[in-house]
């Protein structure tokens, strides 16, 4: 592998780690708000109008940014805690991936 392709592969692994961390952070936020058993039941919904959210309204970090931190239907504000938890999860996932990549480089 060339240096450029190795760097691109490592960058991709770090991005994948960040995405995985954001999803885990999003789920952690749901568990925090609904409890463990509640997180596994029912679909996500707006706390203002109780409308069931579509899958594209649940993409960690991106949905919050694209919707301006508000529900698409009733414009109720979505708490920033959700965004913070997802971003912390993304950062943690990127750090873990970076650590794993570093171990592979040192071992190889």
Residue pairs with C-beta under 8 A, 6 or more apart in sequence:
1 9
10 101
13 97
13 100
13 101
14 94
14 97
14 98
14 101
15 94
16 97
17 93
17 94
17 95
17 96
17 97
17 98
17 100
18 90
18 91
18 93
18 94
18 97
19 60
19 90
19 93
20 93
21 89
21 90
21 91
21 92
21 93
21 94
21 96
22 60
22 61
22 86
22 87
22 89
22 90
22 93
23 60
23 89
24 89
24 93
25 60
25 85
25 86
25 87
25 88
25 89
25 90
25 92
26 58
26 60
26 82
26 85
26 86
26 89
27 39
28 85
28 89
29 81
29 82
29 85
29 86
30 39
30 44
31 39
32 85
43 52
43 53
44 52
44 53
44 58
45 51
45 52
45 53
46 53
46 71
46 73
46 74
46 76
47 76
48 71
48 74
48 76
49 71
49 73
49 74
49 76
51 71
51 73
51 74
56 63
57 63
57 67
57 72
60 86
60 89
60 90
61 83
61 86
61 87
61 90
64 78
64 82
64 83
64 86
67 78
69 77
69 78
69 80
69 83
70 76
70 77
70 78
71 78
